[in-house]
């Protein structure tokens, strides 16, 4: 192998290493930003679904939290009904 061929191989290897480093850095950054405002497509919602439970058919119970208050909601094909307020998060 001549000097030009070795230089070309070293340059190619350095470029490949740099590209892998950039990809690894982008993956690391994407994982770090997951769950933050930058990692979300839309703004954080004040409504959080704490739990859901299917009751069969098209019926389910939903436990939702809004501003520290929790509500038990019944959901069916006919609509939604607030069943009651549940103790606040401690």
TIZA-219758 format. One record per atom (N, C-alpha, C, O, CB): residue in three letters; atom name; x, z negated, y negated. Coordinates in nm, 4 decimals. Glycine has a CB too. Layout:
aa, at, u, w, v
Ala, CA, X, Z, Y;
...
***
This chain:
aa, at, u, w, v
Unk, N, 0.0850, 0.0000, 0.1178;
Unk, CA, 0.0000, 0.0000, 0.0000;
Unk, C, 0.0894, 0.0000, -0.1239;
Unk, O, 0.1891, -0.0720, -0.1306;
Unk, CB, -0.0966, -0.1228, 0.0001;
Unk, N, 0.0519, 0.0815, -0.2209;
Unk, CA, 0.1275, 0.0876, -0.3443;
Unk, C, 0.0800, -0.0174, -0.4422;
Unk, O, -0.0198, -0.0853, -0.4185;
Unk, CB, 0.1172, 0.2252, -0.4062;
Unk, N, 0.1514, -0.0302, -0.5514;
Unk, CA, 0.1176, -0.1290, -0.6536;
Unk, C, -0.0173, -0.1040, -0.7169;
Unk, O, -0.0892, -0.1981, -0.7505;
Unk, CB, 0.2227, -0.1307, -0.7599;
Unk, N, -0.0527, 0.0252, -0.7337;
Unk, CA, -0.1830, 0.0580, -0.7933;
Unk, C, -0.2979, 0.0168, -0.7015;
Unk, O, -0.4009, -0.0322, -0.7479;
Unk, CB, -0.1917, 0.2086, -0.8236;
Unk, N, -0.2796, 0.0369, -0.5713;
Unk, CA, -0.3835, 0.0016, -0.4747;
Unk, C, -0.4024, -0.1497, -0.4680;
Unk, O, -0.5153, -0.1976, -0.4577;
Unk, CB, -0.3484, 0.0568, -0.3357;
Unk, N, -0.2943, -0.2240, -0.4736;
Unk, CA, -0.3030, -0.3707, -0.4709;
Unk, C, -0.3711, -0.4213, -0.5982;
Unk, O, -0.4535, -0.5126, -0.5933;
Unk, CB, -0.1614, -0.4343, -0.4561;
Unk, N, -0.3360, -0.3616, -0.7114;
Unk, CA, -0.3991, -0.4003, -0.8369;
Unk, C, -0.5479, -0.3717, -0.8379;
Unk, O, -0.6271, -0.4518, -0.8875;
Unk, CB, -0.3333, -0.3293, -0.9516;
Unk, N, -0.5861, -0.2556, -0.7823;
Unk, CA, -0.7279, -0.2196, -0.7739;
Unk, C, -0.8033, -0.3150, -0.6816;
Unk, O, -0.9149, -0.3566, -0.7128;
Unk, CB, -0.7435, -0.0750, -0.7245;
Unk, N, -0.7429, -0.3495, -0.5684;
Unk, CA, -0.8055, -0.4430, -0.4752;
Unk, C, -0.8200, -0.5815, -0.5384;
Unk, O, -0.9233, -0.6464, -0.5217;
Unk, CB, -0.7235, -0.4523, -0.3455;
Unk, N, -0.7181, -0.6270, -0.6105;
Unk, CA, -0.7239, -0.7577, -0.6762;
Unk, C, -0.8290, -0.7578, -0.7863;
Unk, O, -0.9013, -0.8559, -0.8034;
Unk, CB, -0.5866, -0.7954, -0.7340;
Unk, N, -0.8375, -0.6492, -0.8600;
Unk, CA, -0.9373, -0.6385, -0.9662;
Unk, C, -1.0788, -0.6391, -0.9082;
Unk, O, -1.1681, -0.7041, -0.9625;
Unk, CB, -0.9141, -0.5108, -1.0487;
Unk, N, -1.0990, -0.5673, -0.7990;
Unk, CA, -1.2297, -0.5633, -0.7329;
Unk, C, -1.2684, -0.7010, -0.6797;
Unk, O, -1.3829, -0.7439, -0.6938;
Unk, CB, -1.2289, -0.4610, -0.6184;
Unk, N, -1.1725, -0.7696, -0.6188;
Unk, CA, -1.1977, -0.9038, -0.5660;
Unk, C, -1.2304, -1.0013, -0.6786;
Unk, O, -1.3196, -1.0848, -0.6637;
Unk, CB, -1.0763, -0.9541, -0.4863;
Unk, N, -1.1600, -0.9918, -0.7902;
Unk, CA, -1.1868, -1.0792, -0.9040;
Unk, C, -1.3255, -1.0522, -0.9612;
Unk, O, -1.3967, -1.1462, -0.9964;
Unk, CB, -1.0800, -1.0604, -1.0127;
Unk, N, -1.3652, -0.9251, -0.9712;
Unk, CA, -1.4977, -0.8889, -1.0216;
Unk, C, -1.6069, -0.9413, -0.9284;
Unk, O, -1.7079, -0.9954, -0.9735;
Unk, CB, -1.5096, -0.7358, -1.0371;
Unk, N, -1.5853, -0.9244, -0.7979;
Unk, CA, -1.6827, -0.9727, -0.6998;
Unk, C, -1.6977, -1.1242, -0.7079;
Unk, O, -1.8091, -1.1762, -0.7015;
Unk, CB, -1.6409, -0.9314, -0.5579;
Unk, N, -1.5861, -1.1948, -0.7218;
Unk, CA, -1.5882, -1.3406, -0.7342;
Unk, C, -1.6616, -1.3837, -0.8610;
Unk, O, -1.7374, -1.4807, -0.8588;
Unk, CB, -1.4450, -1.3962, -0.7344;
Unk, N, -1.6397, -1.3131, -0.9702;
Unk, CA, -1.7065, -1.3442, -1.0963;
Unk, C, -1.8572, -1.3235, -1.0844;
Unk, O, -1.9351, -1.4059, -1.1322;
Unk, CB, -1.6500, -1.2576, -1.2097;
Unk, N, -1.8983, -1.2149, -1.0214;
Unk, CA, -2.0418, -1.1880, -1.0030;
Unk, C, -2.1052, -1.2959, -0.9161;
Unk, O, -2.2148, -1.3423, -0.9476;
Unk, CB, -2.0638, -1.0486, -0.9393;
Unk, N, -2.0398, -1.3372, -0.8082;
Unk, CA, -2.0930, -1.4449, -0.7240;
Unk, C, -2.1029, -1.5752, -0.8021;
Unk, O, -2.1989, -1.6504, -0.7855;
Unk, CB, -2.0050, -1.4647, -0.5998;
Unk, N, -2.0045, -1.6023, -0.8871;
Unk, CA, -2.0078, -1.7232, -0.9691;
Unk, C, -2.1242, -1.7227, -1.0670;
Unk, O, -2.1909, -1.8244, -1.0859;
Unk, CB, -1.8774, -1.7385, -1.0447;
Unk, N, -2.1483, -1.6082, -1.1290;
Unk, CA, -2.2612, -1.5972, -1.2228;
Unk, C, -2.3940, -1.6160, -1.1491;
Unk, O, -2.4827, -1.6855, -1.1988;
Unk, CB, -2.2590, -1.4596, -1.2950;
Unk, N, -2.4083, -1.5554, -1.0322;
Unk, CA, -2.5304, -1.5723, -0.9535;
Unk, C, -2.5498, -1.7174, -0.9093;
Unk, O, -2.6613, -1.7694, -0.9144;
Unk, CB, -2.5271, -1.4809, -0.8314;
Unk, N, -2.4432, -1.7821, -0.8667;
Unk, CA, -2.4529, -1.9225, -0.8261;
Unk, C, -2.4904, -2.0100, -0.9454;
Unk, O, -2.5696, -2.1031, -0.9309;
Unk, CB, -2.3199, -1.9706, -0.7642;
Unk, N, -2.4344, -1.9814, -1.0634;
Unk, CA, -2.4693, -2.0572, -1.1835;
Unk, C, -2.6142, -2.0369, -1.2237;
Unk, O, -2.6807, -2.1316, -1.2655;
Unk, CB, -2.3788, -2.0180, -1.2981;
Unk, N, -2.6641, -1.9141, -1.2115;
Unk, CA, -2.8046, -1.8871, -1.2439;
Unk, C, -2.8975, -1.9597, -1.1475;
Unk, O, -3.0006, -2.0126, -1.1890;
Unk, CB, -2.8328, -1.7361, -1.2404;
Unk, N, -2.8623, -1.9627, -1.0199;
Unk, CA, -2.9428, -2.0353, -0.9215;
Unk, C, -2.9428, -2.1846, -0.9511;
Unk, O, -3.0474, -2.2491, -0.9442;
Unk, CB, -2.8903, -2.0097, -0.7795;
Unk, N, -2.8274, -2.2397, -0.9838;
Unk, CA, -2.8181, -2.3821, -1.0170;
Unk, C, -2.9027, -2.4130, -1.1401;
Unk, O, -2.9750, -2.5127, -1.1414;
Unk, CB, -2.6709, -2.4233, -1.0413;
Unk, N, -2.8951, -2.3295, -1.2432;
Unk, CA, -2.9720, -2.3503, -1.3651;
Unk, C, -3.1220, -2.3411, -1.3385;
Unk, O, -3.1997, -2.4199, -1.3925;
Unk, CB, -2.9312, -2.2486, -1.4710;
Unk, N, -3.1624, -2.2461, -1.2562;
Unk, CA, -3.3042, -2.2320, -1.2227;
Unk, C, -3.3564, -2.3562, -1.1511;
Unk, O, -3.4687, -2.3998, -1.1764;
Unk, CB, -3.3264, -2.1078, -1.1354;
Unk, N, -3.2765, -2.4127, -1.0628;
Unk, CA, -3.3185, -2.5346, -0.9925;
Unk, C, -3.3233, -2.6546, -1.0857;
Unk, O, -3.4105, -2.7403, -1.0718;
Unk, CB, -3.2244, -2.5638, -0.8763;
Unk, N, -3.2306, -2.6616, -1.1807;
Unk, CA, -3.2282, -2.7732, -1.2770;
Unk, C, -3.3479, -2.7670, -1.3712;
Unk, O, -3.4001, -2.8708, -1.4118;
Unk, CB, -3.0974, -2.7713, -1.3587;
Unk, N, -3.3917, -2.6465, -1.4061;
Unk, CA, -3.5012, -2.6305, -1.5014;
Unk, C, -3.6384, -2.6368, -1.4356;
Unk, O, -3.7400, -2.6428, -1.5049;
Unk, CB, -3.4866, -2.4998, -1.5744;
Unk, N, -3.6425, -2.6355, -1.3025;
Unk, CA, -3.7708, -2.6442, -1.2339;
Unk, C, -3.8360, -2.7776, -1.2679;
Unk, O, -3.7723, -2.8824, -1.2578;
Unk, CB, -3.7534, -2.6284, -1.0801;
Unk, N, -3.9617, -2.7738, -1.3078;
Unk, CA, -4.0324, -2.8959, -1.3437;
Unk, C, -4.0169, -2.9339, -1.4896;
Unk, O, -4.0693, -3.0372, -1.5314;
Unk, CB, -3.9849, -3.0081, -1.2585;
Unk, N, -3.9468, -2.8539, -1.5683;
Unk, CA, -3.9352, -2.8790, -1.7116;
Unk, C, -4.0189, -2.7765, -1.7865;
Unk, O, -4.0721, -2.6831, -1.7264;
Unk, CB, -3.7868, -2.8736, -1.7579;
Unk, N, -4.0304, -2.7939, -1.9168;
Unk, CA, -4.1082, -2.6992, -1.9961;
Unk, C, -4.0502, -2.5585, -1.9868;
Unk, O, -4.1256, -2.4612, -1.9836;
Unk, CB, -4.1136, -2.7440, -2.1419;
Unk, N, -3.9181, -2.5461, -1.9824;
Unk, CA, -3.8567, -2.4143, -1.9732;
Unk, C, -3.8835, -2.3488, -1.8392;
Unk, O, -3.8888, -2.2262, -1.8297;
Unk, CB, -3.7080, -2.4242, -1.9964;
Unk, N, -3.9007, -2.4301, -1.7349;
Unk, CA, -3.9220, -2.3757, -1.6022;
Unk, C, -4.0672, -2.3451, -1.5713;
Unk, O, -4.0986, -2.2993, -1.4615;
Unk, CB, -3.8695, -2.4699, -1.5012;
Unk, N, -4.1555, -2.3693, -1.6655;
Unk, CA, -4.2985, -2.3463, -1.6424;
Unk, C, -4.3473, -2.2282, -1.7242;
Unk, O, -4.2991, -2.2021, -1.8345;
Unk, CB, -4.3802, -2.4719, -1.6770;
Unk, N, -4.4423, -2.1587, -1.6685;
Unk, CA, -4.4984, -2.0433, -1.7376;
Unk, C, -4.5941, -2.0866, -1.8482;
Unk, O, -4.6098, -2.0155, -1.9475;
Unk, CB, -4.5704, -1.9521, -1.6386;
Unk, N, -4.6570, -2.2005, -1.8325;
Unk, CA, -4.7517, -2.2475, -1.9321;
Unk, C, -4.7205, -2.3920, -1.9676;
Unk, O, -4.6455, -2.4590, -1.8966;
Unk, CB, -4.8966, -2.2337, -1.8812;
Unk, N, -4.7767, -2.4389, -2.0748;
Unk, CA, -4.7501, -2.5744, -2.1220;
Unk, C, -4.8062, -2.6775, -2.0241;
Unk, O, -4.8976, -2.6484, -1.9470;
Unk, CB, -4.8104, -2.5954, -2.2620;
Unk, N, -4.7508, -2.7964, -2.0283;
Unk, CA, -4.7956, -2.9043, -1.9408;
Unk, C, -4.9404, -2.9396, -1.9734;
Unk, O, -4.9780, -2.9480, -2.0903;
Unk, CB, -4.7042, -3.0289, -1.9553;
Unk, N, -5.0188, -2.9596, -1.8727;
Unk, CA, -5.1599, -2.9911, -1.8891;
Unk, C, -5.1802, -3.1424, -1.8920;
Unk, O, -5.1118, -3.2149, -1.8197;
Unk, CB, -5.2430, -2.9277, -1.7762;
Unk, N, -5.2729, -3.1910, -1.9743;
Unk, CA, -5.3016, -3.3343, -1.9756;
Unk, C, -5.3839, -3.3772, -1.8542;
Unk, O, -5.4056, -3.4965, -1.8331;
Unk, CB, -5.3751, -3.3715, -2.1035;
Unk, N, -5.4295, -3.2812, -1.7750;
Unk, CA, -5.5104, -3.3105, -1.6563;
Unk, C, -5.4227, -3.2935, -1.5324;
Unk, O, -5.3611, -3.1887, -1.5130;
Unk, CB, -5.6368, -3.2173, -1.6491;
Unk, N, -5.4176, -3.3973, -1.4486;
Unk, CA, -5.3371, -3.3931, -1.3268;
Unk, C, -5.4279, -3.4188, -1.2068;
Unk, O, -5.5066, -3.5135, -1.2070;
Unk, CB, -5.2210, -3.4975, -1.3323;
Unk, N, -5.4166, -3.3344, -1.1046;
Unk, CA, -5.4885, -3.3584, -0.9806;
Unk, C, -5.4040, -3.4522, -0.8962;
Unk, O, -5.2935, -3.4176, -0.8544;
Unk, CB, -5.5190, -3.2251, -0.9046;
Unk, N, -5.4569, -3.5709, -0.8719;
Unk, CA, -5.3839, -3.6718, -0.7958;
Unk, C, -5.3975, -3.6440, -0.6469;
Unk, O, -5.2996, -3.6517, -0.5726;
Unk, CB, -5.4350, -3.8135, -0.8292;
Unk, N, -5.5195, -3.6114, -0.6031;
Unk, CA, -5.5436, -3.5856, -0.4606;
Unk, C, -5.6704, -3.5044, -0.4443;
Unk, O, -5.7601, -3.5091, -0.5285;
Unk, CB, -5.5537, -3.7179, -0.3808;
Unk, N, -5.6768, -3.4302, -0.3357;
Unk, CA, -5.7990, -3.3590, -0.2981;
Unk, C, -5.8246, -3.3850, -0.1506;
Unk, O, -5.7316, -3.4055, -0.0726;
Unk, CB, -5.7877, -3.2049, -0.3275;
Unk, N, -5.9506, -3.3837, -0.1139;
Unk, CA, -5.9873, -3.4059, 0.0261;
Unk, C, -6.1039, -3.3148, 0.0611;
Unk, O, -6.2113, -3.3257, 0.0020;
Unk, CB, -6.0239, -3.5555, 0.0521;
Unk, N, -6.0835, -3.2258, 0.1562;
Unk, CA, -6.1902, -3.1382, 0.2035;
Unk, C, -6.2877, -3.2203, 0.2870;
Unk, O, -6.2468, -3.3026, 0.3688;
Unk, CB, -6.1328, -3.0191, 0.2861;
Unk, N, -6.4162, -3.1972, 0.2656;
Unk, CA, -6.5190, -3.2708, 0.3397;
Unk, C, -6.5905, -3.1821, 0.4406;
Unk, O, -6.6815, -3.2276, 0.5100;
Unk, CB, -6.6202, -3.3309, 0.2434;
Unk, N, -6.5505, -3.0580, 0.4489;
Unk, CA, -6.6150, -2.9651, 0.5405;
Unk, C, -6.7002, -2.8670, 0.4635;
Unk, O, -6.7544, -2.8989, 0.3576;
Unk, CB, -6.6997, -3.0398, 0.6436;
Unk, N, -6.7110, -2.7501, 0.5167;
Unk, CA, -6.7853, -2.6463, 0.4461;
Unk, C, -6.7181, -2.6155, 0.3141;
Unk, O, -6.5969, -2.5949, 0.3077;
Unk, CB, -6.9309, -2.6888, 0.4233;
Unk, N, -6.7971, -2.6127, 0.2099;
Unk, CA, -6.7423, -2.5869, 0.0770;
Unk, C, -6.7528, -2.7111, -0.0102;
Unk, O, -6.7763, -2.7010, -0.1306;
Unk, CB, -6.8148, -2.4691, 0.0105;
Unk, N, -6.7354, -2.8282, 0.0504;
Unk, CA, -6.7438, -2.9547, -0.0221;
Unk, C, -6.6084, -3.0243, -0.0214;
Unk, O, -6.5369, -3.0233, 0.0788;
Unk, CB, -6.8516, -3.0461, 0.0397;
Unk, N, -6.5744, -3.0848, -0.1349;
Unk, CA, -6.4497, -3.1602, -0.1408;
Unk, C, -6.4584, -3.2683, -0.2466;
Unk, O, -6.5408, -3.2628, -0.3380;
Unk, CB, -6.3313, -3.0673, -0.1693;
Unk, N, -6.3706, -3.3674, -0.2315;
Unk, CA, -6.3532, -3.4718, -0.3313;
Unk, C, -6.2213, -3.4459, -0.4028;
Unk, O, -6.1220, -3.4068, -0.3414;
Unk, CB, -6.3560, -3.6146, -0.2664;
Unk, N, -6.2225, -3.4688, -0.5347;
Unk, CA, -6.1019, -3.4493, -0.6154;
Unk, C, -6.0796, -3.5757, -0.6962;
Unk, O, -6.1716, -3.6259, -0.7607;
Unk, CB, -6.1140, -3.3235, -0.7089;
Unk, N, -5.9586, -3.6267, -0.6928;
Unk, CA, -5.9194, -3.7397, -0.7767;
Unk, C, -5.8322, -3.6824, -0.8877;
Unk, O, -5.7207, -3.6363, -0.8632;
Unk, CB, -5.8432, -3.8521, -0.6938;
Unk, N, -5.8849, -3.6860, -1.0110;
Unk, CA, -5.8149, -3.6285, -1.1259;
Unk, C, -5.7795, -3.7385, -1.2247;
Unk, O, -5.8518, -3.8372, -1.2381;
Unk, CB, -5.9011, -3.5197, -1.1946;
Unk, N, -5.6659, -3.7202, -1.2946;
Unk, CA, -5.6211, -3.8184, -1.3934;
Unk, C, -5.6099, -3.7510, -1.5298;
Unk, O, -5.5487, -3.6451, -1.5440;
Unk, CB, -5.4849, -3.8814, -1.3517;
Unk, N, -5.6706, -3.8154, -1.6299;
Unk, CA, -5.6653, -3.7672, -1.7675;
Unk, C, -5.6315, -3.8853, -1.8565;
Unk, O, -5.7067, -3.9826, -1.8625;
Unk, CB, -5.8002, -3.7003, -1.8107;
Unk, N, -5.5176, -3.8771, -1.9262;
Unk, CA, -5.4736, -3.9820, -2.0185;
Unk, C, -5.4771, -4.1211, -1.9550;
Unk, O, -5.5225, -4.2172, -2.0170;
Unk, CB, -5.5602, -3.9807, -2.1431;
Unk, N, -5.4293, -4.1309, -1.8319;
Unk, CA, -5.4204, -4.2596, -1.7639;
Unk, C, -5.5478, -4.3053, -1.6958;
Unk, O, -5.5468, -4.4073, -1.6269;
Unk, CB, -5.3794, -4.3620, -1.8599;
Unk, N, -5.6567, -4.2336, -1.7128;
Unk, CA, -5.7828, -4.2681, -1.6468;
Unk, C, -5.8047, -4.1742, -1.5298;
Unk, O, -5.7798, -4.0541, -1.5393;
Unk, CB, -5.9021, -4.2609, -1.7460;
Unk, N, -5.8514, -4.2303, -1.4194;
Unk, CA, -5.8751, -4.1506, -1.2995;
Unk, C, -6.0242, -4.1357, -1.2746;
Unk, O, -6.1018, -4.2294, -1.2932;
Unk, CB, -5.8069, -4.2142, -1.1776;
Unk, N, -6.0626, -4.0164, -1.2325;
Unk, CA, -6.2025, -3.9859, -1.2056;
Unk, C, -6.2158, -3.9262, -1.0668;
Unk, O, -6.1335, -3.8447, -1.0252;
Unk, CB, -6.2594, -3.8898, -1.3117;
Unk, N, -6.3206, -3.9672, -0.9949;
Unk, CA, -6.3527, -3.9105, -0.8649;
Unk, C, -6.4599, -3.8055, -0.8881;
Unk, O, -6.5663, -3.8352, -0.9423;
Unk, CB, -6.4003, -4.0207, -0.7628;
Unk, N, -6.4316, -3.6827, -0.8470;
Unk, CA, -6.5200, -3.5704, -0.8731;
Unk, C, -6.5608, -3.5067, -0.7412;
Unk, O, -6.4766, -3.4816, -0.6550;
Unk, CB, -6.4522, -3.4668, -0.9653;
Unk, N, -6.6884, -3.4809, -0.7259;
Unk, CA, -6.7401, -3.4098, -0.6100;
Unk, C, -6.7524, -3.2621, -0.6439;
Unk, O, -6.8089, -3.2264, -0.7473;
Unk, CB, -6.8766, -3.4678, -0.5654;
Unk, N, -6.7001, -3.1764, -0.5579;
Unk, CA, -6.7043, -3.0327, -0.5821;
Unk, C, -6.7755, -2.9671, -0.4650;
Unk, O, -6.7438, -2.9933, -0.3490;
Unk, CB, -6.5608, -2.9736, -0.6012;
Unk, N, -6.8723, -2.8813, -0.4964;
Unk, CA, -6.9439, -2.8076, -0.3930;
Unk, C, -6.9736, -2.6681, -0.4453;
Unk, O, -6.9374, -2.6338, -0.5579;
Unk, CB, -7.0750, -2.8808, -0.3516;
Unk, N, -7.0387, -2.5894, -0.3640;
Unk, CA, -7.0725, -2.4531, -0.4046;
Unk, C, -7.1651, -2.4546, -0.5253;
Unk, O, -7.1616, -2.3632, -0.6077;
Unk, CB, -7.1380, -2.3768, -0.2886;
Unk, N, -7.2475, -2.5573, -0.5361;
Unk, CA, -7.3440, -2.5676, -0.6453;
Unk, C, -7.2850, -2.6167, -0.7759;
Unk, O, -7.3520, -2.6084, -0.8788;
Unk, CB, -7.4541, -2.6579, -0.6056;
Unk, N, -7.1631, -2.6674, -0.7764;
Unk, CA, -7.1019, -2.7153, -0.8998;
Unk, C, -7.0157, -2.8382, -0.8769;
Unk, O, -6.9742, -2.8678, -0.7648;
Unk, CB, -7.2085, -2.7463, -1.0021;
Unk, N, -6.9896, -2.9094, -0.9871;
Unk, CA, -6.9061, -3.0296, -0.9827;
Unk, C, -6.9841, -3.1461, -1.0419;
Unk, O, -7.0636, -3.1292, -1.1343;
Unk, CB, -6.7720, -3.0081, -1.0596;
Unk, N, -6.9595, -3.2657, -0.9862;
Unk, CA, -7.0257, -3.3865, -1.0341;
Unk, C, -6.9241, -3.4991, -1.0411;
Unk, O, -6.8481, -3.5217, -0.9469;
Unk, CB, -7.1446, -3.4254, -0.9425;
Unk, N, -6.9235, -3.5694, -1.1535;
Unk, CA, -6.8385, -3.6881, -1.1641;
Unk, C, -6.9055, -3.7997, -1.0872;
Unk, O, -7.0175, -3.8391, -1.1194;
Unk, CB, -6.8141, -3.7292, -1.3133;
Unk, N, -6.8381, -3.8507, -0.9860;
Unk, CA, -6.8951, -3.9556, -0.9027;
Unk, C, -6.8643, -4.0940, -0.9585;
Unk, O, -6.9379, -4.1893, -0.9328;
Unk, CB, -6.8429, -3.9440, -0.7605;
Unk, N, -6.7575, -4.1052, -1.0335;
Unk, CA, -6.7251, -4.2339, -1.0932;
Unk, C, -6.5821, -4.2392, -1.1421;
Unk, O, -6.5020, -4.1486, -1.1192;
Unk, CB, -6.7492, -4.3447, -0.9943;
Unk, N, -6.5529, -4.3486, -1.2102;
Unk, CA, -6.4181, -4.3728, -1.2601;
Unk, C, -6.3488, -4.4658, -1.1628;
Unk, O, -6.4080, -4.5619, -1.1137;
Unk, CB, -6.4198, -4.4328, -1.4045;
Unk, N, -6.2236, -4.4365, -1.1356;
Unk, CA, -6.1439, -4.5159, -1.0416;
Unk, C, -6.0432, -4.5950, -1.1245;
Unk, O, -6.0054, -4.5519, -1.2335;
Unk, CB, -6.0713, -4.4245, -0.9335;
Unk, N, -5.9993, -4.7105, -1.0738;
Unk, CA, -5.9027, -4.7941, -1.1449;
Unk, C, -5.7854, -4.7146, -1.1988;
Unk, O, -5.7403, -4.6193, -1.1353;
Unk, CB, -5.8520, -4.9029, -1.0542;
Unk, N, -5.7361, -4.7528, -1.3147;
Unk, CA, -5.6240, -4.6831, -1.3805;
Unk, C, -5.4959, -4.6998, -1.3004;
Unk, O, -5.4819, -4.7922, -1.2203;
Unk, CB, -5.6034, -4.7359, -1.5240;
Unk, N, -5.4038, -4.6089, -1.3238;
Unk, CA, -5.2741, -4.6118, -1.2578;
Unk, C, -5.1962, -4.7337, -1.3073;
Unk, O, -5.1988, -4.7657, -1.4262;
Unk, CB, -5.1948, -4.4801, -1.2843;
Unk, N, -5.1278, -4.8004, -1.2167;
Unk, CA, -5.0526, -4.9207, -1.2541;
Unk, C, -4.9052, -4.8933, -1.2585;
Unk, O, -4.8265, -4.9832, -1.2882;
Unk, CB, -5.0806, -5.0341, -1.1575;
***
